Amino acid sequence: ASGEDWHVLYCRAPGVKIAEKDWVTQCGILAYFTDFAMVATARLPHLRGKDHSERFGMTLTLDHSIHFHRPDLVDVCRWLVVHLRTTAAQGARGLVESKFYDPVSEVLLASCLQETLIR
């Protein structure tokens, strides 16, 4: 699902063999997921009222932070819900917030902020 400034996605790492309670590996894979779709979400406000086939010449990450709220509950082999939202977009920049939830318990597992340059 998506809107003018947001996306909701599901992600998982199927077929990955991770030892039980290996939260370091689980969080490492989740950290990899945090960069997925952030730039695309930052572009959404910049496309408002424009042809969505418009190409940007350059996009890059200016900064990226991750906060693990419940690393003990992260299980990347199961589906996780990811809510991405552009919280600020001005000029050629965008700030995107993403939140990773366990879809069964609805517990917030991690959150992330990324500032993006879009040209």
N, CA, C and O atoms as a Tinker XYZ file with bonds, in Angstrom:
   476  protein
     1  N      0.843000   -1.181000    0.000000    73     2
     2  CA     0.000000    0.000000    0.000000    64     1     3
     3  C      0.886000    1.241000    0.000000    63     2     4     5
     4  O      2.017000    1.200000    0.485000    81     3
     5  N      0.383000    2.325000   -0.534000    73     3     6
     6  CA     1.140000    3.570000   -0.506000    64     5     7
     7  C      0.198000    4.754000   -0.648000    63     6     8     9
     8  O     -0.940000    4.617000   -1.097000    81     7
     9  N      0.695000    5.914000   -0.257000    73     7    10
    10  CA    -0.049000    7.157000   -0.366000    64     9    11
    11  C      0.861000    8.225000   -0.922000    63    10    12    13
    12  O      1.889000    7.922000   -1.527000    81    11
    13  N      0.486000    9.483000   -0.718000    73    11    14
    14  CA     1.287000   10.578000   -1.262000    64    13    15
    15  C      2.680000   10.652000   -0.647000    63    14    16    17
    16  O      3.644000   10.992000   -1.333000    81    15
    17  N      2.790000   10.339000    0.632000    73    15    18
    18  CA     4.069000   10.483000    1.335000    64    17    19
    19  C      4.485000    9.234000    2.103000    63    18    20    21
    20  O      5.379000    9.313000    2.945000    81    19
    21  N      3.868000    8.085000    1.841000    73    19    22
    22  CA     4.155000    6.911000    2.652000    64    21    23
    23  C      4.027000    5.618000    1.853000    63    22    24    25
    24  O      3.399000    5.578000    0.795000    81    23
    25  N      4.643000    4.553000    2.394000    73    23    26
    26  CA     4.555000    3.184000    1.880000    64    25    27
    27  C      4.373000    2.246000    3.066000    63    26    28    29
    28  O      4.841000    2.534000    4.168000    81    27
    29  N      3.701000    1.139000    2.844000    73    27    30
    30  CA     3.692000    0.035000    3.806000    64    29    31
    31  C      4.137000   -1.199000    3.038000    63    30    32    33
    32  O      3.571000   -1.538000    1.999000    81    31
    33  N      5.158000   -1.867000    3.562000    73    31    34
    34  CA     5.734000   -3.031000    2.905000    64    33    35
    35  C      5.849000   -4.181000    3.897000    63    34    36    37
    36  O      5.749000   -3.994000    5.110000    81    35
    37  N      6.058000   -5.357000    3.357000    73    35    38
    38  CA     6.412000   -6.529000    4.161000    64    37    39
    39  C      7.787000   -6.979000    3.709000    63    38    40    41
    40  O      8.115000   -6.882000    2.526000    81    39
    41  N      8.595000   -7.470000    4.636000    73    39    42
    42  CA     9.905000   -7.999000    4.266000    64    41    43
    43  C     10.235000   -9.204000    5.130000    63    42    44    45
    44  O      9.732000   -9.346000    6.244000    81    43
    45  N     11.083000  -10.061000    4.599000    73    43    46
    46  CA    11.594000  -11.212000    5.346000    64    45    47
    47  C     12.802000  -11.751000    4.607000    63    46    48    49
    48  O     13.056000  -11.376000    3.462000    81    47
    49  N     13.544000  -12.627000    5.258000    73    47    50
    50  CA    14.714000  -13.270000    4.669000    64    49    51
    51  C     14.434000  -14.777000    4.596000    63    50    52    53
    52  O     14.876000  -15.526000    5.467000    81    51
    53  N     13.712000  -15.223000    3.577000    73    51    54
    54  CA    13.341000  -16.643000    3.509000    64    53    55
    55  C     14.562000  -17.534000    3.262000    63    54    56    57
    56  O     15.480000  -17.163000    2.531000    81    55
    57  N     14.552000  -18.701000    3.879000    73    55    58
    58  CA    15.609000  -19.670000    3.649000    64    57    59
    59  C     16.899000  -19.416000    4.393000    63    58    60    61
    60  O     17.846000  -20.191000    4.259000    81    59
    61  N     16.967000  -18.355000    5.172000    73    59    62
    62  CA    18.180000  -18.039000    5.927000    64    61    63
    63  C     18.205000  -18.899000    7.191000    63    62    64    65
    64  O     17.207000  -18.987000    7.907000    81    63
    65  N     19.318000  -19.517000    7.455000    73    63    66
    66  CA    19.477000  -20.347000    8.653000    64    65    67
    67  C     20.197000  -19.528000    9.724000    63    66    68    69
    68  O     21.372000  -19.192000    9.576000    81    67
    69  N     19.485000  -19.216000   10.795000    73    67    70
    70  CA    20.051000  -18.423000   11.883000    64    69    71
    71  C     19.859000  -19.197000   13.182000    63    70    72    73
    72  O     18.775000  -19.711000   13.454000    81    71
    73  N     20.907000  -19.274000   13.970000    73    71    74
    74  CA    20.826000  -19.976000   15.252000    64    73    75
    75  C     19.792000  -19.303000   16.147000    63    74    76    77
    76  O     19.627000  -18.084000   16.119000    81    75
    77  N     19.104000  -20.112000   16.937000    73    75    78
    78  CA    18.093000  -19.581000   17.846000    64    77    79
    79  C     18.717000  -18.562000   18.797000    63    78    80    81
    80  O     19.793000  -18.791000   19.349000    81    79
    81  N     18.044000  -17.462000   18.974000    73    79    82
    82  CA    18.471000  -16.370000   19.864000    64    81    83
    83  C     19.761000  -15.677000   19.410000    63    82    84    85
    84  O     20.455000  -15.068000   20.224000    81    83
    85  N     20.078000  -15.766000   18.132000    73    83    86
    86  CA    21.238000  -15.046000   17.579000    64    85    87
    87  C     20.762000  -13.659000   17.146000    63    86    88    89
    88  O     20.624000  -13.390000   15.953000    81    87
    89  N     20.513000  -12.786000   18.115000    73    87    90
    90  CA    19.946000  -11.474000   17.810000    64    89    91
    91  C     20.931000  -10.569000   17.084000    63    90    92    93
    92  O     20.499000   -9.626000   16.422000    81    91
    93  N     22.221000  -10.809000   17.176000    73    91    94
    94  CA    23.201000   -9.987000   16.459000    64    93    95
    95  C     23.034000  -10.192000   14.944000    63    94    96    97
    96  O     23.008000   -9.223000   14.186000    81    95
    97  N     22.922000  -11.449000   14.508000    73    95    98
    98  CA    22.706000  -11.726000   13.081000    64    97    99
    99  C     21.336000  -11.235000   12.644000    63    98   100   101
   100  O     21.198000  -10.652000   11.568000    81    99
   101  N     20.315000  -11.470000   13.477000    73    99   102
   102  CA    18.959000  -11.010000   13.150000    64   101   103
   103  C     18.941000   -9.494000   12.937000    63   102   104   105
   104  O     18.381000   -9.009000   11.953000    81   103
   105  N     19.546000   -8.758000   13.848000    73   103   106
   106  CA    19.566000   -7.295000   13.737000    64   105   107
   107  C     20.453000   -6.831000   12.589000    63   106   108   109
   108  O     20.187000   -5.787000   11.993000    81   107
   109  N     21.496000   -7.581000   12.269000    73   107   110
   110  CA    22.322000   -7.248000   11.108000    64   109   111
   111  C     21.542000   -7.333000    9.819000    63   110   112   113
   112  O     21.675000   -6.469000    8.952000    81   111
   113  N     20.722000   -8.375000    9.680000    73   111   114
   114  CA    19.884000   -8.514000    8.483000    64   113   115
   115  C     18.809000   -7.431000    8.474000    63   114   116   117
   116  O     18.506000   -6.869000    7.422000    81   115
   117  N     18.233000   -7.137000    9.635000    73   115   118
   118  CA    17.244000   -6.056000    9.710000    64   117   119
   119  C     17.880000   -4.719000    9.327000    63   118   120   121
   120  O     17.238000   -3.898000    8.673000    81   119
   121  N     19.126000   -4.493000    9.725000    73   119   122
   122  CA    19.833000   -3.260000    9.339000    64   121   123
   123  C     19.942000   -3.158000    7.818000    63   122   124   125
   124  O     19.812000   -2.070000    7.258000    81   123
   125  N     20.180000   -4.281000    7.154000    73   123   126
   126  CA    20.210000   -4.304000    5.688000    64   125   127
   127  C     18.845000   -3.898000    5.126000    63   126   128   129
   128  O     18.772000   -3.143000    4.157000    81   127
   129  N     17.768000   -4.397000    5.730000    73   127   130
   130  CA    16.412000   -4.060000    5.277000    64   129   131
   131  C     16.106000   -2.574000    5.415000    63   130   132   133
   132  O     15.304000   -2.038000    4.650000    81   131
   133  N     16.737000   -1.892000    6.388000    73   131   134
   134  CA    16.364000   -0.498000    6.667000    64   133   135
   135  C     16.613000    0.438000    5.499000    63   134   136   137
   136  O     15.980000    1.490000    5.411000    81   135
   137  N     17.513000    0.082000    4.606000    73   135   138
   138  CA    17.800000    0.966000    3.468000    64   137   139
   139  C     16.870000    0.706000    2.286000    63   138   140   141
   140  O     16.865000    1.468000    1.319000    81   139
   141  N     16.095000   -0.352000    2.362000    73   139   142
   142  CA    15.210000   -0.727000    1.266000    64   141   143
   143  C     14.015000    0.229000    1.196000    63   142   144   145
   144  O     13.296000    0.398000    2.181000    81   143
   145  N     13.808000    0.839000    0.060000    73   143   146
   146  CA    12.653000    1.703000   -0.244000    64   145   147
   147  C     12.685000    3.069000    0.425000    63   146   148   149
   148  O     11.735000    3.835000    0.268000    81   147
   149  N     13.731000    3.405000    1.158000    73   147   150
   150  CA    13.778000    4.714000    1.811000    64   149   151
   151  C     13.878000    5.839000    0.777000    63   150   152   153
   152  O     13.160000    6.834000    0.872000    81   151
   153  N     14.763000    5.684000   -0.206000    73   151   154
   154  CA    14.922000    6.729000   -1.221000    64   153   155
   155  C     13.642000    6.871000   -2.045000    63   154   156   157
   156  O     13.230000    7.987000   -2.361000    81   155
   157  N     13.015000    5.753000   -2.393000    73   155   158
   158  CA    11.764000    5.807000   -3.160000    64   157   159
   159  C     10.683000    6.554000   -2.386000    63   158   160   161
   160  O      9.895000    7.293000   -2.977000    81   159
   161  N     10.640000    6.370000   -1.080000    73   159   162
   162  CA     9.658000    7.071000   -0.247000    64   161   163
   163  C      9.995000    8.558000   -0.164000    63   162   164   165
   164  O      9.088000    9.391000   -0.161000    81   163
   165  N     11.269000    8.904000   -0.097000    73   163   166
   166  CA    11.682000   10.314000   -0.051000    64   165   167
   167  C     11.309000   11.038000   -1.342000    63   166   168   169
   168  O     11.068000   12.245000   -1.325000    81   167
   169  N     11.259000   10.323000   -2.449000    73   167   170
   170  CA    10.912000   10.939000   -3.740000    64   169   171
   171  C      9.431000   11.282000   -3.866000    63   170   172   173
   172  O      9.074000   12.171000   -4.639000    81   171
   173  N      8.565000   10.600000   -3.127000    73   171   174
   174  CA     7.120000   10.756000   -3.302000    64   173   175
   175  C      6.643000   12.210000   -3.245000    63   174   176   177
   176  O      5.930000   12.629000   -4.157000    81   175
   177  N      6.997000   13.008000   -2.220000    73   175   178
   178  CA     6.520000   14.397000   -2.203000    64   177   179
   179  C      7.070000   15.229000   -3.365000    63   178   180   181
   180  O      6.425000   16.179000   -3.807000    81   179
   181  N      8.256000   14.874000   -3.857000    73   179   182
   182  CA     8.848000   15.619000   -4.962000    64   181   183
   183  C      8.149000   15.309000   -6.288000    63   182   184   185
   184  O      8.303000   16.047000   -7.261000    81   183
   185  N      7.384000   14.220000   -6.324000    73   183   186
   186  CA     6.657000   13.841000   -7.531000    64   185   187
   187  C      5.213000   14.322000   -7.513000    63   186   188   189
   188  O      4.501000   14.176000   -8.506000    81   187
   189  N      4.778000   14.889000   -6.407000    73   187   190
   190  CA     3.389000   15.323000   -6.288000    64   189   191
   191  C      3.030000   16.283000   -7.421000    63   190   192   193
   192  O      3.674000   17.315000   -7.607000    81   191
   193  N      1.997000   15.927000   -8.167000    73   191   194
   194  CA     1.542000   16.762000   -9.270000    64   193   195
   195  C      2.367000   16.637000  -10.530000    63   194   196   197
   196  O      2.165000   17.400000  -11.475000    81   195
   197  N      3.303000   15.683000  -10.567000    73   195   198
   198  CA     4.164000   15.504000  -11.738000    64   197   199
   199  C      3.949000   14.120000  -12.334000    63   198   200   201
   200  O      3.316000   13.259000  -11.723000    81   199
   201  N      4.474000   13.922000  -13.513000    73   199   202
   202  CA     4.461000   12.623000  -14.159000    64   201   203
   203  C      5.381000   11.687000  -13.375000    63   202   204   205
   204  O      6.564000   11.985000  -13.206000    81   203
   205  N      4.856000   10.565000  -12.896000    73   203   206
   206  CA     5.647000    9.660000  -12.057000    64   205   207
   207  C      6.716000    8.897000  -12.820000    63   206   208   209
   208  O      7.488000    8.146000  -12.224000    81   207
   209  N      6.768000    9.081000  -14.114000    73   207   210
   210  CA     7.849000    8.449000  -14.882000    64   209   211
   211  C      9.090000    9.345000  -14.918000    63   210   212   213
   212  O     10.119000    8.968000  -15.478000    81   211
   213  N      8.982000   10.532000  -14.316000    73   211   214
   214  CA    10.120000   11.453000  -14.292000    64   213   215
   215  C     11.316000   10.792000  -13.612000    63   214   216   217
   216  O     11.176000   10.150000  -12.571000    81   215
   217  N     12.458000   10.952000  -14.196000    73   215   218
   218  CA    13.684000   10.357000  -13.659000    64   217   219
   219  C     14.477000   11.410000  -12.894000    63   218   220   221
   220  O     14.531000   12.578000  -13.277000    81   219
   221  N     15.086000   10.964000  -11.809000    73   219   222
   222  CA    15.983000   11.827000  -11.063000    64   221   223
   223  C     17.401000   11.481000  -11.489000    63   222   224   225
   224  O     17.721000   10.312000  -11.704000    81   223
   225  N     18.242000   12.485000  -11.611000    73   223   226
   226  CA    19.612000   12.252000  -12.043000    64   225   227
   227  C     20.473000   11.633000  -10.962000    63   226   228   229
   228  O     21.385000   10.862000  -11.257000    81   227
   229  N     20.186000   11.970000   -9.698000    73   227   230
   230  CA    21.027000   11.478000   -8.613000    64   229   231
   231  C     20.210000   11.422000   -7.325000    63   230   232   233
   232  O     19.447000   12.339000   -7.019000    81   231
   233  N     20.375000   10.358000   -6.595000    73   231   234
   234  CA    19.834000   10.269000   -5.242000    64   233   235
   235  C     20.905000    9.626000   -4.369000    63   234   236   237
   236  O     21.560000    8.667000   -4.777000    81   235
   237  N     21.073000   10.161000   -3.171000    73   235   238
   238  CA    22.047000    9.568000   -2.262000    64   237   239
   239  C     21.645000    9.820000   -0.826000    63   238   240   241
   240  O     20.885000   10.740000   -0.527000    81   239
   241  N     22.168000    8.989000    0.054000    73   239   242
   242  CA    21.884000    9.086000    1.473000    64   241   243
   243  C     22.868000   10.044000    2.128000    63   242   244   245
   244  O     24.081000    9.915000    1.958000    81   243
   245  N     22.337000   11.006000    2.880000    73   243   246
   246  CA    23.180000   11.939000    3.623000    64   245   247
   247  C     23.478000   11.409000    5.024000    63   246   248   249
   248  O     24.601000   11.532000    5.512000    81   247
   249  N     22.478000   10.822000    5.663000    73   247   250
   250  CA    22.702000   10.166000    6.948000    64   249   251
   251  C     21.607000    9.133000    7.178000    63   250   252   253
   252  O     20.527000    9.199000    6.591000    81   251
   253  N     21.916000    8.173000    8.053000    73   251   254
   254  CA    21.035000    7.028000    8.268000    64   253   255
   255  C     21.258000    6.539000    9.695000    63   254   256   257
   256  O     22.383000    6.204000   10.068000    81   255
   257  N     20.199000    6.497000   10.489000    73   255   258
   258  CA    20.335000    6.007000   11.865000    64   257   259
   259  C     19.288000    4.928000   12.131000    63   258   260   261
   260  O     18.172000    4.985000   11.614000    81   259
   261  N     19.667000    3.948000   12.946000    73   259   262
   262  CA    18.787000    2.838000   13.280000    64   261   263
   263  C     18.723000    2.712000   14.798000    63   262   264   265
   264  O     19.742000    2.798000   15.483000    81   263
   265  N     17.529000    2.510000   15.308000    73   263   266
   266  CA    17.322000    2.271000   16.741000    64   265   267
   267  C     16.609000    0.935000   16.889000    63   266   268   269
   268  O     15.495000    0.759000   16.395000    81   267
   269  N     17.250000    0.002000   17.566000    73   267   270
   270  CA    16.653000   -1.309000   17.821000    64   269   271
   271  C     15.952000   -1.249000   19.178000    63   270   272   273
   272  O     16.604000   -1.119000   20.214000    81   271
   273  N     14.632000   -1.342000   19.167000    73   271   274
   274  CA    13.851000   -1.230000   20.394000    64   273   275
   275  C     13.674000   -2.578000   21.080000    63   274   276   277
   276  O     13.684000   -2.652000   22.309000    81   275
   277  N     13.512000   -3.642000   20.301000    73   275   278
   278  CA    13.345000   -4.986000   20.853000    64   277   279
   279  C     14.175000   -5.984000   20.049000    63   278   280   281
   280  O     13.610000   -6.821000   19.344000    81   279
   281  N     15.511000   -5.913000   20.140000    73   279   282
   282  CA    16.354000   -6.828000   19.363000    64   281   283
   283  C     16.118000   -8.293000   19.711000    63   282   284   285
   284  O     16.352000   -9.174000   18.884000    81   283
   285  N     15.660000   -8.554000   20.921000    73   283   286
   286  CA    15.406000   -9.930000   21.355000    64   285   287
   287  C     14.202000  -10.561000   20.659000    63   286   288   289
   288  O     14.052000  -11.783000   20.678000    81   287
   289  N     13.342000   -9.746000   20.043000    73   287   290
   290  CA    12.156000  -10.261000   19.362000    64   289   291
   291  C     12.275000  -10.255000   17.838000    63   290   292   293
   292  O     11.359000  -10.708000   17.152000    81   291
   293  N     13.379000   -9.752000   17.299000    73   291   294
   294  CA    13.544000   -9.683000   15.841000    64   293   295
   295  C     13.688000  -11.098000   15.286000    63   294   296   297
   296  O     14.514000  -11.879000   15.758000    81   295
   297  N     12.875000  -11.420000   14.275000    73   295   298
   298  CA    12.958000  -12.702000   13.565000    64   297   299
   299  C     12.763000  -12.404000   12.085000    63   298   300   301
   300  O     11.632000  -12.344000   11.603000    81   299
   301  N     13.862000  -12.218000   11.365000    73   299   302
   302  CA    13.799000  -11.823000    9.953000    64   301   303
   303  C     13.371000  -12.965000    9.041000    63   302   304   305
   304  O     13.147000  -12.747000    7.850000    81   303
   305  N     13.253000  -14.172000    9.571000    73   303   306
   306  CA    12.772000  -15.296000    8.765000    64   305   307
   307  C     11.244000  -15.275000    8.647000    63   306   308   309
   308  O     10.668000  -15.944000    7.790000    81   307
   309  N     10.603000  -14.498000    9.520000    73   307   310
   310  CA     9.145000  -14.307000    9.432000    64   309   311
   311  C      8.870000  -12.937000    8.825000    63   310   312   313
   312  O      9.738000  -12.064000    8.825000    81   311
   313  N      7.671000  -12.757000    8.312000    73   311   314
   314  CA     7.304000  -11.472000    7.730000    64   313   315
   315  C      7.322000  -10.378000    8.784000    63   314   316   317
   316  O      6.863000  -10.573000    9.910000    81   315
   317  N      7.861000   -9.222000    8.403000    73   315   318
   318  CA     7.835000   -8.014000    9.230000    64   317   319
   319  C      7.068000   -6.946000    8.459000    63   318   320   321
   320  O      7.140000   -6.891000    7.232000    81   319
   321  N      6.346000   -6.113000    9.164000    73   319   322
   322  CA     5.639000   -4.988000    8.546000    64   321   323
   323  C      6.544000   -3.770000    8.643000    63   322   324   325
   324  O      7.105000   -3.481000    9.700000    81   323
   325  N      6.681000   -3.057000    7.527000    73   323   326
   326  CA     7.517000   -1.860000    7.486000    64   325   327
   327  C      6.644000   -0.685000    7.065000    63   326   328   329
   328  O      6.028000   -0.718000    5.999000    81   327
   329  N      6.588000    0.338000    7.887000    73   327   330
   330  CA     5.862000    1.559000    7.543000    64   329   331
   331  C      6.890000    2.654000    7.294000    63   330   332   333
   332  O      7.661000    3.005000    8.187000    81   331
   333  N      6.898000    3.194000    6.073000    73   331   334
   334  CA     7.835000    4.256000    5.694000    64   333   335
   335  C      7.041000    5.528000    5.425000    63   334   336   337
   336  O      6.003000    5.492000    4.765000    81   335
   337  N      7.534000    6.653000    5.940000    73   335   338
   338  CA     6.828000    7.925000    5.768000    64   337   339
   339  C      7.831000    9.056000    5.594000    63   338   340   341
   340  O      8.801000    9.162000    6.344000    81   339
   341  N      7.591000    9.884000    4.613000    73   339   342
   342  CA     8.412000   11.077000    4.434000    64   341   343
   343  C      7.923000   12.122000    5.430000    63   342   344   345
   344  O      6.785000   12.583000    5.347000    81   343
   345  N      8.782000   12.490000    6.366000    73   343   346
   346  CA     8.381000   13.442000    7.405000    64   345   347
   347  C      8.704000   14.882000    7.022000    63   346   348   349
   348  O      8.096000   15.813000    7.550000    81   347
   349  N      9.654000   15.073000    6.112000    73   347   350
   350  CA    10.007000   16.411000    5.632000    64   349   351
   351  C     10.548000   16.298000    4.213000    63   350   352   353
   352  O     11.321000   15.391000    3.901000    81   351
   353  N     10.136000   17.224000    3.361000    73   351   354
   354  CA    10.636000   17.263000    1.984000    64   353   355
   355  C     10.657000   18.718000    1.535000    63   354   356   357
   356  O      9.614000   19.364000    1.431000    81   355
   357  N     11.831000   19.211000    1.278000    73   355   358
   358  CA    11.987000   20.602000    0.863000    64   357   359
   359  C     13.169000   20.701000   -0.072000    63   358   360   361
   360  O     14.218000   20.112000    0.187000    81   359
   361  N     13.011000   21.443000   -1.162000    73   359   362
   362  CA    14.102000   21.587000   -2.113000    64   361   363
   363  C     14.483000   20.235000   -2.670000    63   362   364   365
   364  O     13.640000   19.532000   -3.228000    81   363
   365  N     15.705000   19.871000   -2.530000    73   363   366
   366  CA    16.194000   18.606000   -3.082000    64   365   367
   367  C     16.488000   17.583000   -1.984000    63   366   368   369
   368  O     17.299000   16.677000   -2.175000    81   367
   369  N     15.826000   17.732000   -0.834000    73   367   370
   370  CA    16.096000   16.827000    0.282000    64   369   371
   371  C     14.809000   16.195000    0.794000    63   370   372   373
   372  O     13.717000   16.738000    0.626000    81   371
   373  N     14.965000   15.038000    1.420000    73   371   374
   374  CA    13.828000   14.365000    2.032000    64   373   375
   375  C     14.276000   13.639000    3.280000    63   374   376   377
   376  O     15.383000   13.102000    3.323000    81   375
   377  N     13.434000   13.615000    4.292000    73   375   378
   378  CA    13.699000   12.886000    5.523000    64   377   379
   379  C     12.631000   11.807000    5.650000    63   378   380   381
   380  O     11.435000   12.100000    5.670000    81   379
   381  N     13.078000   10.556000    5.736000    73   379   382
   382  CA    12.155000    9.426000    5.793000    64   381   383
   383  C     12.319000    8.703000    7.124000    63   382   384   385
   384  O     13.432000    8.471000    7.594000    81   383
   385  N     11.189000    8.357000    7.712000    73   383   386
   386  CA    11.162000    7.573000    8.942000    64   385   387
   387  C     10.572000    6.210000    8.595000    63   386   388   389
   388  O      9.547000    6.125000    7.919000    81   387
   389  N     11.219000    5.148000    9.059000    73   387   390
   390  CA    10.645000    3.813000    8.870000    64   389   391
   391  C     10.535000    3.134000   10.224000    63   390   392   393
   392  O     11.351000    3.347000   11.120000    81   391
   393  N      9.502000    2.310000   10.346000    73   391   394
   394  CA     9.268000    1.556000   11.575000    64   393   395
   395  C      9.015000    0.109000   11.201000    63   394   396   397
   396  O      8.243000   -0.181000   10.286000    81   395
   397  N      9.671000   -0.800000   11.915000    73   395   398
   398  CA     9.552000   -2.234000   11.680000    64   397   399
   399  C      8.761000   -2.861000   12.825000    63   398   400   401
   400  O      9.118000   -2.719000   13.994000    81   399
   401  N      7.682000   -3.555000   12.467000    73   399   402
   402  CA     6.800000   -4.165000   13.454000    64   401   403
   403  C      6.718000   -5.670000   13.240000    63   402   404   405
   404  O      6.830000   -6.156000   12.115000    81   403
   405  N      6.523000   -6.397000   14.329000    73   403   406
   406  CA     6.128000   -7.790000   14.244000    64   405   407
   407  C      4.628000   -7.777000   13.934000    63   406   408   409
   408  O      3.860000   -7.183000   14.692000    81   407
   409  N      4.186000   -8.418000   12.834000    73   407   410
   410  CA     2.776000   -8.316000   12.452000    64   409   411
   411  C      1.820000   -9.055000   13.391000    63   410   412   413
   412  O      0.629000   -8.743000   13.417000    81   411
   413  N      2.310000  -10.013000   14.151000    73   411   414
   414  CA     1.444000  -10.772000   15.048000    64   413   415
   415  C      1.249000  -10.020000   16.364000    63   414   416   417
   416  O      0.118000   -9.776000   16.785000    81   415
   417  N      2.353000   -9.658000   17.006000    73   415   418
   418  CA     2.265000   -8.985000   18.305000    64   417   419
   419  C      2.111000   -7.472000   18.174000    63   418   420   421
   420  O      1.745000   -6.802000   19.140000    81   419
   421  N      2.388000   -6.926000   16.986000    73   419   422
   422  CA     2.351000   -5.486000   16.717000    64   421   423
   423  C      3.376000   -4.711000   17.541000    63   422   424   425
   424  O      3.215000   -3.510000   17.755000    81   423
   425  N      4.422000   -5.382000   18.002000    73   423   426
   426  CA     5.494000   -4.747000   18.769000    64   425   427
   427  C      6.426000   -4.011000   17.806000    63   426   428   429
   428  O      6.799000   -4.540000   16.759000    81   427
   429  N      6.796000   -2.781000   18.179000    73   427   430
   430  CA     7.777000   -2.019000   17.411000    64   429   431
   431  C      9.159000   -2.606000   17.673000    63   430   432   433
   432  O      9.653000   -2.569000   18.799000    81   431
   433  N      9.780000   -3.148000   16.627000    73   431   434
   434  CA    11.082000   -3.796000   16.763000    64   433   435
   435  C     12.228000   -2.816000   16.567000    63   434   436   437
   436  O     13.212000   -2.847000   17.305000    81   435
   437  N     12.099000   -1.941000   15.562000    73   435   438
   438  CA    13.178000   -0.997000   15.242000    64   437   439
   439  C     12.580000    0.196000   14.516000    63   438   440   441
   440  O     11.508000    0.107000   13.916000    81   439
   441  N     13.291000    1.310000   14.582000    73   439   442
   442  CA    12.914000    2.491000   13.802000    64   441   443
   443  C     14.176000    3.075000   13.183000    63   442   444   445
   444  O     15.288000    2.864000   13.666000    81   443
   445  N     13.969000    3.809000   12.108000    73   443   446
   446  CA    15.100000    4.300000   11.326000    64   445   447
   447  C     14.763000    5.678000   10.763000    63   446   448   449
   448  O     13.611000    5.951000   10.426000    81   447
   449  N     15.759000    6.535000   10.663000    73   447   450
   450  CA    15.636000    7.828000    9.991000    64   449   451
   451  C     16.718000    7.914000    8.922000    63   450   452   453
   452  O     17.859000    7.510000    9.148000    81   451
   453  N     16.356000    8.436000    7.770000    73   451   454
   454  CA    17.334000    8.615000    6.690000    64   453   455
   455  C     17.061000    9.938000    5.987000    63   454   456   457
   456  O     15.931000   10.224000    5.590000    81   455
   457  N     18.107000   10.737000    5.840000    73   455   458
   458  CA    18.007000   11.971000    5.068000    64   457   459
   459  C     18.606000   11.701000    3.694000    63   458   460   461
   460  O     19.686000   11.122000    3.572000    81   459
   461  N     17.882000   12.135000    2.657000    73   459   462
   462  CA    18.242000   11.822000    1.277000    64   461   463
   463  C     18.365000   13.091000    0.451000    63   462   464   465
   464  O     17.572000   14.018000    0.613000    81   463
   465  N     19.347000   13.138000   -0.426000    73   463   466
   466  CA    19.499000   14.204000   -1.402000    64   465   467
   467  C     18.940000   13.693000   -2.725000    63   466   468   469
   468  O     19.290000   12.601000   -3.172000    81   467
   469  N     18.077000   14.478000   -3.345000    73   467   470
   470  CA    17.420000   14.088000   -4.591000    64   469   471
   471  C     17.630000   15.181000   -5.619000    63   470   472   473
   472  O     17.264000   16.335000   -5.393000    81   471
   473  N     18.224000   14.817000   -6.754000    73   471   474
   474  CA    18.445000   15.794000   -7.825000    64   473   475
   475  C     17.998000   15.224000   -9.139000    63   474   476
   476  O     18.101000   15.891000  -10.168000    81   475
